[in-house]
């Protein structure tokens, strides 16, 4: 994995947010309150690349933050929350990226797709395109995309 690619992808997200205001005011900053069992999933090498140990701790591949932080020092998953860039392979071999609400965020986040800023959605897609330049990140995002789509499918079967 290329840490420069990770930092370049995250730099697209430093100044764009889901809403024009602090969305955490809507829910009491629920996504910023990890526990011993909950947190944000880190990309491979992200903990080391972006010195995240200054802002929280990592357990396995999950980051548990200390609370508030500067946007530029957040994990990628925090910066794109509540979206996830779903990757799929086109017939011509190119990668398609669709930023959609992450099913894993549905129990925490009150935002819906039609509330999110268009520039935020574009930045999430562009950041995933940058990450997909690296084979390890691309593979990781494809695997998470499959997991998220499977979870969505199961949710639709139940409801």
C-alpha positions in Angstrom: 0.0 0.0 0.0 1.1 3.5 -0.8 0.8 5.9 2.1 1.1 8.9 -0.2 -2.0 7.8 -2.1 -3.9 7.5 1.2 -2.9 11.0 2.3 -3.7 12.4 -1.1 -7.2 10.8 -1.0 -7.8 12.1 2.5 -6.7 15.6 1.5 -9.7 15.8 -0.8 -11.9 15.5 2.2 -10.3 18.0 4.6 -12.6 20.9 3.7 -15.8 19.2 2.6 -18.4 17.9 5.0 -21.8 16.2 4.7 -23.7 19.4 5.5 -22.8 23.1 5.4 -23.0 23.1 9.2 -21.8 20.7 12.0 -23.9 17.6 11.3 -23.0 16.3 14.8 -25.4 18.8 16.3 -28.3 16.7 14.9 -27.4 13.6 16.8 -25.1 14.6 19.6 -22.0 13.6 17.7 -22.8 9.9 17.9 -20.3 8.9 15.3 -17.5 10.4 17.4 -18.2 8.3 20.5 -16.5 5.0 20.1 -16.3 2.5 22.9 -14.2 -0.6 23.8 -16.4 -2.5 21.2 -17.2 0.2 18.6 -15.2 2.5 16.4 -14.3 3.2 12.8 -12.6 0.7 10.5 -9.2 1.8 9.3 -7.7 1.3 5.9 -4.5 -0.8 5.8 -1.6 1.3 7.1 -3.7 4.3 8.0 -2.9 4.3 11.7 0.8 4.7 11.0 0.5 6.9 7.9 -1.5 9.6 9.6 -0.2 9.4 13.2 -3.7 8.5 14.5 -2.2 7.4 17.8 -2.3 11.0 18.8 -6.1 11.0 18.6 -7.1 7.6 19.8 -6.2 3.9 19.8 -6.4 1.0 17.4 -7.8 -2.4 18.3 -7.4 -4.9 15.5 -8.3 -2.6 12.5 -10.8 -0.5 14.4 -10.0 3.0 15.6 -11.5 4.2 18.9 -11.2 8.0 19.2 -10.9 10.1 22.2 -13.8 12.4 21.2 -13.3 15.6 19.2 -10.5 16.2 16.7 -9.6 18.3 13.7 -11.1 17.1 10.5 -7.7 16.8 8.8 -6.6 14.2 11.4 -9.6 11.9 11.2 -9.5 8.4 9.8 -10.8 8.0 6.3 -13.9 6.3 7.5 -14.8 9.3 9.7 -14.1 11.7 6.8 -16.5 9.9 4.5 -19.2 9.1 7.1 -22.1 8.4 6.6 -21.2 7.3 3.1 -19.2 4.5 1.7 -17.7 4.4 -1.9 -19.0 1.1 -3.3 -16.6 -0.2 -6.0 -17.7 -2.5 -8.8 -16.1 -3.8 -11.9 -17.5 -2.8 -15.3 -17.5 -5.1 -18.2 -14.7 -3.1 -19.9 -12.5 -3.7 -16.8 -12.8 -0.1 -15.5 -13.9 0.5 -11.9 -17.3 2.1 -11.1 -17.6 4.0 -7.8 -20.9 4.9 -6.3 -21.0 6.8 -3.0 -24.0 5.7 -1.0 -25.2 5.7 2.6 -23.3 3.1 4.5 -25.7 0.5 6.0 -23.4 0.3 9.0 -24.1 4.0 9.7 -27.9 3.6 9.6 -28.3 3.1 13.3 -26.2 6.2 14.2 -26.7 8.8 11.6 -30.0 10.6 10.9 -28.8 12.0 7.5 -30.2 10.9 4.2 -28.8 11.0 0.7 -30.9 14.0 -0.3 -29.5 16.1 2.6 -25.9 15.6 1.8 -23.9 18.2 -0.1 -23.1 17.3 -3.7 -19.5 18.4 -3.3 -19.1 16.0 -0.4 -20.5 13.1 -2.4 -18.1 14.0 -5.3 -15.2 14.2 -2.9 -15.9 10.8 -1.5 -16.1 9.3 -5.0 -12.9 11.0 -6.1 -11.0 10.0 -2.9 -12.0 6.3 -3.6 -10.8 6.7 -7.2 -7.4 7.8 -5.8 -7.3 4.9 -3.3 -8.1 2.5 -6.1 -4.8 3.4 -7.8 -3.1 1.2 -5.2 -3.8 -2.6 -5.6 -4.0 -3.2 -1.8 -6.5 -0.3 -1.2 -8.5 -1.3 -4.3 -8.7 -4.9 -3.1 -9.7 -3.8 0.4 -12.4 -1.4 -0.9 -13.8 -4.2 -3.2 -14.0 -6.5 -0.2 -15.8 -3.9 2.0 -18.1 -3.1 -0.9 -19.1 -6.8 -1.2 -19.6 -7.0 2.6 -21.8 -3.9 2.6 -23.8 -5.0 -0.4 -24.4 -8.4 1.3 -25.5 -6.7 4.5 -27.9 -4.5 2.5 -29.3 -7.5 0.8 -29.9 -9.3 4.1 -31.5 -6.2 5.5 -33.9 -6.0 2.6 -34.8 -9.7 3.0 -35.7 -9.2 6.7 -37.7 -6.0 6.2 
